């Protein structure tokens, strides 16, 4: 049991050392991640559409 207690104590001490983001930083980073993910999705969709169109034109399907 002491090994588990030691692990929990050590984990708690390490969590206290973490530099947690402020709520504003967390919100801004979340918005950034969503914006970049959306941009990548549009980029992929754009080229997927082009390649699908070219593929049907070339193969005649």
Residue pairs with C-beta under 8 A, 6 or more apart in sequence:
21 29
55 61
